[in-house]
Amino acid sequence: MLHLTDISKSFGSQMLLDKAGLHVKPGMRIGLVGPNGAGKTTLLRLIVGEMSLDGGEISARKDLRIGFLPQEIEEIADHAVIDEVLASHADILSAEKRIAELGRQLSEAYSLTEAAGSGGAAPPDPDQLLHELGALQTAFESAHGYELETRAQTILRGMGFRDEDFDRQIAELSGGWRMRVALSRLLLEQPDLLLMDEPTNHLDLDSLLWLEEFLLTWPGALIVVSHDRYFLNRMVTHIADLDRGIIDLYAGSYDHFEEEKRQRYETLANAAKNQQREIESAEAFIRRFRAKNTKAKQVQQKIRQLERTERIEAPSLERKTIKFRFPQPPRTGRVVAELRHVRKAYGEKVVYKKLDLAIERGEKIALVGPNGAGKSTLLKLLAGVIEPDAGSVTLGHNVRREYFAQHQLEVLHPGRTVLKTMEEAAAPAGRLPEVRSYLGAFLFGDDDVTKQVGVLSGGEKARLALARMLIDPAGLLLLDEPTNHLDMDSRAVLTEALRQFEGAVVFISHDRHLINAIGTKVIEIRDGCLTHYLGDWEYYQWKRSQPAGPGAAGPAPAEDSAPGRAKTVELGYKERKELNSRYRRIERKITAAEERQKELASLLSDPAHASDYELLLSTSAEATALADEIAALYDEWGVVSEALGTTAD
């Protein structure tokens, strides 16, 4: 389908591709990964012909249709949304217009035929018109023309557009929504090979889930650049790892790739180590016996052997890791923020009618829901960026708040260095001595700290802004899509920092790995109502999949679920506190039991104990009992989770 053979590409002294190769077969869904600056975007642009190769060859099937979604849309035609999505099917749309025109002409021809019989003008030949109409209709039906606009509308709805948006001019849309239009057009085109560069950055969770389901049934091949681990694990059949100019292909998910890559590199590193020992032994032999005539022949053999030896480069998988204790906020009261009877509207659109919400110290809350449901509005209300029309937003005792949104990257001074930017944030907290080690924890090396902010990439700026926020953290962090533009390593840094953080975090993110890693609660916002799920993304998904209705497990919500009100259950503070304590106790028991289960599995699989039948018997019995205990603990955990899952703060 597509062959990349010994391709090379460099920019100045930087070699991005060095005789790299890749074979893309029909139906393959490839995740293209690699460190920042490795050349992933360059590779996609080479495939579509936007750049030229320095060497090698890219060959493809003659009739191969390639669709490409870049990271940023440079320009897009000034059409209505639906017209732009349909624009690549101009031939089908023209055929549809011609069919309508032929129908009109046929009607006129028959009318003129009757008139001609009474001495009128000669009409067009109806048979000729019918022949053309039949041929056009056959071609139109073969191209699924009658379904085209319906398919376009379905895709746009999946991308988060409302029906009233279809006729909006693209010029009115933000960059993120224009990207969705471009993606919708590509999906409607159904190319044989779809190339996508960071498609998830501009999607909310609902649109991302829809896109995943759509692509899972995609008949063509796919190459996608993404730093979304969850997306890659769910979507791809292969991982193409672009590193140091070479592309290595791995079958399976991203998690499988990470494990297999480590195993491959460990094998290669061991081979390099063994080879080095042999080289050192040969060199020692040469030094010792070079002057002895009796050993001259062997010495020459060793020299020739060393000259012929192709040295194995010892690879390293050692990445910058965090060995750093992140600063913690001052101790706050139990409740860090509370919204009481809050109303917020934009013109006639009421987002929240009577919103009540309390956030407690230590909670890490993910806000999810469809685009336009009010997630960003709630975050801005908590941040004090916007004021409620009615009601109150109150911070708790000793609580300071910090708000992160993508547009705030623009407030970073482009003329200042990374080091100076961090020192300004660290000075008031008396943390100047920690700045360099702190920047190191956020993956800024010694060479990076002297760079001016203006030359940083979008991902580096986001990382710097988050680092500034976390060096003197507030008791309440409010984060709007904090992982956008961050690569895998940077996301791992942020995740670890937030995992250590002892204050409260309320965040919007489509990064399900982040929600699973740090989330203690998911709040779904839909139609102005808040529904609480005490758990991570996996629990939220599981809970939503459970049947609703009178027979459903779990406490029933109270009747009051007006727009802006959280769905609540009749649990008092003491009852809720006891349930929370029980929930944490069960989790600790499950963790301890699962650790013991791993130890027992290791004992049973150890060849050293293969003949110790008494040990194997007792270990097997304990493992069986432990499995039953874990199952019971999970049942209990599920009951407690359901009891807490829809309670209000």
N, C-alpha and C positions, 0 to 999 in steps of 0.2 A: 504493500500500500504506500509506504513512505520509507525511504532508506537514506540515512545520513552516514556517509562513508568518509572516514578520515578527515572530518571537517576541522578547519582552524580559523580562529578569529582573534585578533589582538587590537588593542588601542594603545599606541605608543609602546611602552615597555611592558605593559600588562597583557599577559596571554590569558584570554578567557577560555578559548577552546583549542586544544592541542591534539590534533588527529583523533577527535572524538567520533564515536559511532553510535547509532541507535536505529533499530528496525521497529517500525510501528505497524502492527497487524490489525486487520478489521476487528472491531469490538473491544480493543484494549482501552482501558481507562487509566491513564498514566498520571501520577502525581509527580511533578518536576520540583525537586527540592535541592537545597544547597545553601551555603552561607550567603549573607548579603554581599553583593558585588561579584558573585561567582559567574554571572552571565546568563541567568535564567531568562530574563526578558530579551536579551540579545539573541538567544537561541530561538525564541518564538518569532522574532522579527526576521531572522535569517530564513526560517521555514516559509514565511509568507512572502519573502522577496523584498522586504523593506530595507534590508541591508545586504551587502555583498560579502561573499566568503573570501578569505585570504588563501585558502587551499581546501582541497577535498571536493566532495560532490553531494548535492541533495537531489535525489531522483524520486519521482512519484508516478503513480498510475496516471495515464493520460487524462482520464476524465475525472480525476480527484477534485472534489470541491472542498475548499478549506475556508472555515469561518474563524475570525480572530477578534477577540475582545481584549483590547489593551487595558492597562491600569487606569489611564485617564483618556477621556474623549476630547480630542483637540478641537474638532468642530463637527457640528451635526446640522443637517438641512433644516431650514425654517418651515417645518410642516406641523400639522396637528399630530398628536401622539399616535393615533391609529394609522394615519397615512404614512408615517415614517416606518412603522412596523411592517406595513404592507408594501413598502416601496420596492423591495427587491423582487416582488412578484408582479412587476408592471405588465408582463406579457399576459398573465392570467386576467388581470384587471382590464386590460385592453380587450381581451377576448370576451369578457363579460359585457363590456359596453357594446361591442360589435354584435353580440347575440341579441341584446335589447334593441339595437338599431335594425337588425335584420327582421326581428319580429314586427317592428313598426312598418318597415318597408313591405313585408308580406301582406300585412293588413291593408295597406294602401294599394298594393298590386291587385288584390282581390276586388277591392272597391272599384278600381279603374277598369278591371276586366268586365265587370257588370256594366260600367258606363260605356265601355267600348262597344259592347253588344248593342247599345242604343245609339251608336254613331260617335262616341267620344274618342279621346286620344288613345293611342296604343299603350298598354301598361308594360312595366318591366316583366321579364319572364319569371313567373313564380317558381318554376322548376329549378331554375338556376339559383334563385335565392334559397330554396329549400335544400339544395345540394350543399351550398356553402354553410347554411345553418346547421345541417346535420353533422358535417365535418367538424365545425367549431364546437358543437355541443359534446361530441365524442371526445375531442381533445381536452375540453374544459372539465369533463367528468373524470377523465384519466388523471388530470392534474389535481383532483379533489378541490376544484374551484368553488363548488357550492359550500364547502366546509371552511374555506380559507379565512373569512372574516370571523367566524365563530371561534376557530382555533386561535386567531390573533387576540381576540377578546379574552379567551380563557388564559392565555399566557400572561397578558397584562394584569388580569386579576390576581394571578399567582404571584406576580411581581409587586403586588400591593397597590395597584391602581384601582380607583373606583370607576364605575361606569361613567360618571360625570367628567372624569379626567380624560376620557378617550379623545375628546375634541379640543382639548387645551393645546395651545401652541407650545412647542418645545422650548422656545425662547423664555417662557415664563418659569421653567423648571430649574431647580438647583442642579449642580454637577452630579450629585448622587442619583437623582431621578433621571437625568439624561442617560447615565450609565445603564439604568434599568431599561430604558427604551432601547438602547443599543443591544443589550442582552436579549430582550424580547424579540427584536428583529432577527438576531442570529438563531434563536431557538425555533422561530417560525421557518427559517430557511432550511433547517435540517441538513447542514453540510455533512459530507462524509467524515471529515476530521474537524473537530472543534478545538481551537486553542483559546485558553482563558487565563488571563494574568490577574491574579488576586480578585476573583469575581465576588467573594463574600464580603469585601470591605464595605460595600454600599447597600447591603441587604439587612433587614431586620430578621428576627428569628423565624417568623411565620413565612416570609419570602424565601429564606434559606432552606427551610424544611421542604417547601414546595419545590424549589429548584432541585434539591437532592432526589426527591421522588421522581421528578421529570427526567433527570439524567440517569437514574437507575434503569429506566426503560429506554434510554437513548440507543437507537440502532447503530449509530456511527461510532467512531473512535474519538478519544478525548485526551488532550494533554492540558493539565491545569497546574498553574503555579499557585500555591496556597500555603499559608502558615497556620491554618486552622487544622489542628491535629484531629479533632473529632470529624470534621468534614472529610479529610483524607482517609481516615480509618473506615468510614462508611462508604466512600465513593469509589476508591481506586482498586484496580486489579494488579497494578504494578507501581513501583516507585523508581523513577529515574533520578539518581543522585549525581548532580553536577558539582564536582569538587576538584580544584587544581587542574582544570582544563579537560578532565576526563569524565565521561558519562558511564556510570555503572547501573545496570538494570537489575531490580529485585522484584520477584513475584510476591504479591500479598499486600497487606495493609501497611500503614506507616509504623505502627508498633512492631510488626514483624520485621520490617526493614531495619529499624534501630537495633533489634537484637541480632539479626543476621549480619549486619554491617560490623557490629562489635566482634562477632565471632570470626568473620573474615579477616578483620584487621589484627585480631589477636594471633590468628594462624600466621599471617604475613609477618607480624612483628617477631614471632618466635623463629620463623625461618630466617629473618634478617639477623637475629641474635646468634643463631647457630652458624650462619655463614660468616659472621664477624669473628666468631671463635676460631673457625677454620682458617680464615685469613690471617689472624694474629699468630696462629700456630705456624703457618707457612712462612710468615715474615720473620718469626723468631728462628726458624730453621735456617733461613737464608742468612740472617745476621751471624748465626753461630758458626756455620760451616762454609761461608763464602770464601774464606782464605785457604781452605783445605782442598788439595788436589784430589784426594780420594773421594771427596763428596761433590766434586764439580758438576758431574752429570745430574745428580739429584737436585742440586741447587738450581741449575738451568731449567729443569723440569718444573720446579716450584715457581720460578719466575714466569715461565710461559703460562703456567696454570693460572697465576694471579692476573696476568694480562688478559687472558681469555674470559675470566670470571665476570659475569654481568651482575653488578652489585644490586642487591635488593634494598630498596629504600624502606627504612623502618617507618611505617605510618604512625600517626598519633591521633587518638580519638579524644585526647584530653582537651576539654573545652574549659573556658573560664567558668569556674564554679563559685558559688556563694559560700564563703566561710565568714559570715559577717552577721552580727547581731544588730538588727535594725532598731533605730530609736523608737521609743514608745511614747504615746501622748500622756499628758497629765491625767491622773485619776479623776473620773467624772462621776456624776450621779448615775443611778440605775437607768433612768430614762434620759436619753441624750437629746431627743427632739420629739415634739408632739404637735400634731395638727388637730384642731378642734373645730368642727362644723365649718370647714373651709369650702367656699364657693369660688370657682374660677371659670370665666367664660371669655371667649374671644368673639366680640360682636354678639351675634345670635347663637353661636355655637357654645353650648354649656359643656365644659369638660368635666367638672366636678360640681355636684350640687350641694352636698353636705358631707364632706370628707372628714373622717376621724381616723387618726393613725398615730401610734406611738412606737418609737424605735428605742431599743434598749442597748446598753453598753455591751459590746462584744458580738452583736448581731452582724451578720454579713448577708445583706438582702439583695437578691437579683430581681430587678423589675423586668417582666416580660409581657408581651402582648403585641397585637397588630400595630402597624404604623398608624400614627394619628390617634392612638387610644389615650394618650396623656402621660406616657412614661417620662418624657423630657420635661413636661410641664410640672409633674410631681417633683422631679429632681431640682428644677429651678425654684420651686416654692420652698423646698427644704434649704436650698442654697441662699435664699434671699435675693436671687436675681430678679424675680418677679414677685409682686405682692398679691395676696388673695383679694378677691372682691368683697368677701365677707369671711368672718371667722378669724382664727389666729394660728400663727406658727411660732412655737415657743421652744427655745433651746434649754436644755437641762443645766444643772449646776456645773460650773467650770468647763463648759463645752465651747470649743472653738470649731468652726467648720471650714473645710476646704473643698473647692469645686473644680473638677477637671473636665474640660470639653475640648474637642478638636480645635475649635476656633481660637482657643486660648494660646495655642502654639505661636500665634501671631504676635503676642505681647512679649515674647522673648526678644531681647535686644540683639539685632543681627551683628552689631559691631563688637559685642563683648565676647570674650573667650568662654569656653565651657567652664573652666576653673573659676573665673571671675563671677560667672552667673551663679555657680553653686555657692561661692563664698558669701555672696549677698544674702542668700537664703539661710546659710548656716550661722552667720555672725550673731543675729539676735538671740539664737538659742545657745550660744557659746560652744558651737561644735566645729569651729574652724580647724582644729587639729585633726578632725576625722574626715575632712572633705575628700582628700585624695583616696583614702581607702574606701570611702563611700562611693566615689565615682568608679573605682575599680569594681566594686560589687555590682554596679550598673553597667559594666562592660565598657567603660571608657578607659582605655589604656593611657600610658604616659604620653604617647604622641597625640592622642585625641583631645586631651585636656587643654592643649594650646590652640586648638582650632577655634575659629570664630563661629558663632551660632549661625551666621548667614550661609555658611558652606555646608551645614549639616543636612542630611537627608531627612525626609519626613519622619521616618522611624526613629532616627537619632534625636530629633527635636522632641518627639513624644516621650522618649526615654528620659531625656533631660528634664522635661517639665514634670514628669512623675517623680524623678529623683528629687527635684526641688521641693515638691509637696511632701515627700516622705522623710526628708532629713530633719524637719521640725514638724512632725505630724500633729494634726488637729484631732480632737476626740471623735469627730464625725467627718468621714471622707465621702464625697459625692462624685462618682465617676461615670462619665458618659462615654461609652465605647473606648475604654482605656487601652485595649490591645490592637486597635486599628493601626496598621502600618508597622507593627512590631513583628520581628522574626521569631523563630522558635526559641532561641536562647534568651532574647529580651522578654518574651512572654514568661519564660521560666523564672527569670529574675523577679518580675512583677508578682507572679503567683506566690513565690516564696516570701516576698516582702509582705504581701497582704495576709498570707497564712500566719506569719508571726505577729501581725498587727493586733493589738489588744483592744483597740477602740471599735467603733461601729462603722460599717461601710454599707452604703447603698449604691448600687451600680446597675447600669444598663450595659448589656453585652450580648453579642451573638456568638461569643466564644464559649461553647458548652463545656469545653475542658476546664476553663476558668471557673464557671459556675459549679461544676462538680468538685473542683479542687478546694474552693474556699467557701462556697455558699452554705449558709445554715438555714436559709429560708428563701423561697421563691414567691414573689407576689405577682399574680397575673392581673393585668389591667385590661378590662374589656367592657366597652359600653359604659364607661364611667364607674364601674364597680371593681373593687379590689377583692381578690380571693387569695388566701394565704395557704402556702404549702410548706410545712416544716421539714425541709430536707433540701437535697441538691437537685440538679437537672434530671437525673435518672429517676429520682423519686417523683418529681413533678410529672414527668412523662407517664410513669406507671400509674400515678393517681388519676391523671386525666383519662387514662384508658379504661378505668373501672366503670362498670355500669352505673348510671344515675337512676334515681327514682326511689319509691318507697322501700324497695327491697335492698337498696344499696347499703353497704356497711358505713359506719362512721356517723357522727352526730349530724343532725339536720340543722341547716342554717336557720337563723331567725327570719321572720317574715320581712323585716326591714332591709331591703337591698336596693334602695333608691340610688339613682346615679350619684357617684361620689361617695357612697357609703361602703365600708368594708363589710363583707358578709361575716356575721359573727355567730358564735354559739354561746350558750348560757354557761360559761365557766367563770368562776370568780378568780381573783388573783391568786389566792392560796392554792386552789385546785390546779390552776395552770402551772404554778411554781412546782408543786409536787409532781405533776406529769413531766415537766421539763427535767427535774432531777432524776426521775425514774428512766426517762429516755436516755440520759447521759450514762446512767449506771449500766443499762442494757448494752449500750454501744461499747463501753469499756469491757464488759464481759465477752461480747462477741469478738472484739479485737484480740483479747488474751486467748480465747479458745481457738481462734483461727491461727494464731502464732504457734500454739501447742500442736495444732493439727499439722502444720508445716514440719515441725520437729519430728513428729511421729512418722510422717511420710518419708522424711529423710532417713530415719532409722530403718524403716522397712525396705527402702531401696538400696541401702548400703551393702555392697558385696561382702564387706568384712563380717557382717552378722548373718550371713546366709546359712550357716550351720548351727546357729544358736536358736534352737527351736523354742525354748522356754521364753527367751526375749521376744522372738517374733510373735508367739502366741499371746503374751501379755500386751505387747504393743498393739497388735491387731484388735484385741478386745477393747483396749482403751480408745483406739481410733474409732471403732464402731459406736461406742457410748458417746464419744465426743461429737460425732456427726449428728446423733439424735439430739444432743444438748444444743448444738448450734441451730438446728432446725427449729427447736422449741423457742430459742432466744429470738430468732428472726420472726416467728409468729407473734411473740409478745411485742417485739419492736414495731411490727406492723400495726398492731392494735393501738399502741400508744401514739404512733405517728398519725394514724387516722383521727384519733381523738384531738390531736393538736393541729392537724393539717389545715383546718379551715377556721381556726380561732383568730380573732382580731388581736392586734397588739393593744 
